[in-house]
Amino acid sequence: MRTELTNQELLAGDFIQGDETGIPILHGRKNVPQKGVLWVYTNGDHAVFSVTRDKNGDRPETFLQGR
């Protein structure tokens, strides 16, 4: 979960570096692995992590717009 303070600190910095990597997300009672994506955004001092079920290119754009 992202905190608004950390988001504001990242967005106020001189640069933001972002990356994503595929991860398994365990789902249901039987913990069946499904595809997931771990997103990280950092300015070198602070980092924000987000997990989604897709690799939609709108994710970084939405983050940079502060939503």
Beta strands, then each sheet from edge to edge (+ up, - down):
strand 1: 17-27
strand 2: 32-42
strand 3: 47-52
sheet 1: 1+ 2- 3+
end
